Amino acid sequence: MGYIERLAFSSPSIPSLLILSLAFTFILVRIARDPLRHIPGPLICRYTSLWLHYQAWAGTQCSAIQKLHEKYGPVVRIAPNDLHVSDGSALWPIYMEKGGFLKSTYYNTFDIDGHATVFTTLQLDKRAERLKAIQSMFSYSAIQGAKSIIERCATRMVERLEEEKGKGGPVDVLNLTRGYGKLKIDHPVIGSFKILDLFANLKISH
């Protein structure tokens, strides 16, 4: 094989160089124009959501994000367009003030059986309508009046977790906590005498 042939064989092709150049340029532009570049977090989270998807797949998302907060502080970056906030003072401006922040379709993950809840409704006007209908249930007096049933549901939830733990398999905790929240809210409608029976028989998928 002659010198020219060897050079042509060993050198990267023009399309490959072009692709690499475009990719490098894209990264530089993203870094320069990134409005979240001052938010701390793993370097990979600036460019891709792979870290977040992996943690969700592995079932370690909550503990992994908690470790990020311990390392970086109350606000951390977990994906190119995602921040995680661990600060109680942020609850009001994020969720309540002037209707709260606009929510992404990520919240659809928490729909119950395909139906949006007050928490997962994306449109602010529709959320306001639904919130108005149940707002009285979350007043201080209403919560105080429901304190005993909330405590009983919480105790029963811990018992259910212990029961499932004894079976030795994985537990769909999201399903359990959905049922816990739903039954606490339902108790003014169907009566507290039915709540614990329903919660005790709540199916937990494995």
C-alpha positions in Angstrom: 0.0 0.0 0.0 1.5 3.3 -1.0 1.9 6.4 1.1 -1.2 8.2 -0.3 -3.3 5.1 0.2 -2.2 4.7 3.8 -2.8 8.3 4.5 -6.3 8.1 3.1 -7.0 4.9 5.0 -5.7 6.2 8.4 -7.1 9.8 8.3 -10.6 10.6 9.5 -13.1 11.2 6.8 -14.4 14.7 6.1 -18.0 13.8 7.2 -16.6 12.5 10.5 -14.6 15.7 11.1 -17.6 17.8 10.2 -19.8 15.9 12.7 -17.2 16.3 15.4 -16.7 20.0 14.7 -20.5 20.6 14.8 -20.8 18.7 18.1 -17.9 20.6 19.6 -19.4 23.9 18.5 -22.8 22.9 19.9 -21.2 22.2 23.3 -19.3 25.5 23.3 -22.4 27.5 22.4 -24.5 25.7 25.0 -22.0 26.5 27.7 -21.8 30.1 26.7 -25.6 30.6 26.5 -26.6 28.3 29.3 -28.8 30.4 31.7 -28.3 27.6 34.4 -24.6 27.4 34.2 -24.2 28.9 37.7 -26.3 26.2 39.3 -24.1 23.4 40.8 -24.4 19.8 40.1 -22.6 16.9 38.3 -20.9 18.0 35.1 -22.8 15.4 33.0 -26.1 17.0 34.0 -25.3 20.1 32.0 -25.4 18.3 28.8 -27.7 15.2 29.1 -30.5 13.7 31.2 -28.8 10.3 31.2 -27.7 10.7 34.8 -31.3 11.4 35.9 -32.7 8.6 33.8 -30.2 6.1 35.1 -31.0 7.0 38.8 -34.7 6.6 38.1 -34.1 3.2 36.4 -31.9 2.0 39.2 -34.4 3.1 41.8 -31.9 5.4 43.5 -33.2 8.8 42.4 -34.2 10.1 45.8 -31.1 9.0 47.6 -28.8 10.2 44.8 -30.4 13.7 44.7 -30.2 13.9 48.5 -26.5 13.3 48.2 -26.2 16.1 45.6 -27.9 18.4 48.1 -25.5 17.4 50.8 -22.6 18.2 48.5 -23.8 21.3 46.6 -26.6 22.9 48.7 -30.3 23.5 48.5 -30.5 24.0 44.7 -28.9 21.5 42.4 -29.0 20.8 38.6 -30.0 17.2 37.8 -30.5 17.6 34.0 -29.9 20.3 31.3 -33.3 21.8 32.0 -34.1 20.5 35.4 -33.3 21.8 38.9 -34.1 20.2 42.2 -34.9 22.4 45.2 -34.6 21.3 48.8 -35.8 24.4 50.7 -39.1 24.8 52.5 -39.2 28.6 51.8 -39.4 27.8 48.1 -42.8 26.0 48.4 -44.9 29.1 48.4 -43.4 30.9 45.3 -43.1 27.6 43.3 -46.5 26.1 44.0 -48.8 28.9 45.3 -47.8 32.5 44.6 -49.7 33.8 41.6 -50.8 30.3 40.7 -47.3 28.9 41.0 -44.8 28.1 38.3 -45.9 26.5 35.1 -45.4 22.7 35.3 -43.8 20.5 32.7 -45.3 17.3 31.3 -43.1 15.4 33.8 -46.0 15.9 36.3 -48.1 13.6 34.2 -46.1 10.8 35.8 -48.1 11.4 39.0 -51.5 11.2 37.4 -53.8 8.6 39.1 -55.0 6.0 36.6 -54.5 8.4 33.8 -56.5 11.2 35.5 -54.9 14.6 36.4 -55.1 15.7 40.0 -54.8 19.2 41.4 -51.1 18.6 41.8 -50.6 17.3 38.3 -52.9 19.7 36.3 -50.6 21.7 34.0 -52.9 24.6 33.1 -53.0 27.3 35.8 -56.6 28.3 35.2 -57.9 24.7 35.4 -55.8 24.1 38.5 -57.2 27.2 40.1 -60.8 26.0 39.5 -60.1 22.6 41.0 -58.2 24.0 43.9 -61.0 26.3 44.8 -63.4 23.4 45.1 -61.3 21.7 47.8 -59.4 24.6 49.4 -61.6 24.5 52.5 -60.4 20.9 53.2 -56.9 22.2 53.7 -57.7 25.0 56.2 -56.1 24.8 59.6 -59.3 23.8 61.3 -60.0 21.1 58.7 -56.5 19.6 59.2 -56.8 19.7 62.9 -60.2 18.0 62.7 -58.7 15.2 60.6 -55.6 14.8 62.7 -56.6 11.5 64.2 -57.4 9.9 60.9 -54.2 11.2 59.3 -52.2 9.7 62.2 -54.0 6.4 61.9 -53.4 6.3 58.1 -49.7 7.1 58.7 -49.4 4.3 61.3 -51.2 1.9 58.9 -48.9 2.9 56.1 -45.8 2.0 58.2 -47.4 -1.3 59.1 -48.1 -2.0 55.4 -44.4 -1.2 54.5 -43.3 -3.6 57.3 -45.7 -6.3 55.9 -44.4 -5.9 52.4 -40.8 -5.8 53.6 -41.3 -9.3 55.1 -42.3 -10.7 51.7 -38.7 -10.1 50.5 -39.7 -8.6 47.1 -39.7 -5.1 45.6 -42.5 -2.8 46.6 -44.2 -0.1 44.5 -44.0 2.6 47.2 -45.4 5.3 44.8 -48.6 3.3 44.5 -48.8 3.0 48.3 -48.2 6.7 48.9 -50.8 7.6 46.3 -53.3 5.5 48.1 -52.3 7.0 51.4 -52.8 10.6 50.1 -56.0 9.8 48.3 -57.6 8.0 51.3 -56.8 10.9 53.7 -58.5 13.3 51.3 -61.5 11.0 50.8 -62.3 10.7 54.4 -64.7 13.7 54.7 -66.7 12.2 51.8 -66.9 8.5 52.6 -66.3 8.6 56.3 -63.4 7.7 58.5 -64.9 4.3 59.4 -64.1 3.1 55.9 -60.7 4.7 55.4 -58.6 2.1 57.3 -60.5 -0.8 55.7 -59.8 0.6 52.2 -56.2 1.3 53.0 -55.6 -2.1 54.6 -56.8 -3.7 51.4 -55.0 -1.4 49.0 -53.2 -3.5 46.3 -49.5 -3.0 46.1 -47.9 -4.1 42.8 -44.5 -5.8 42.8 
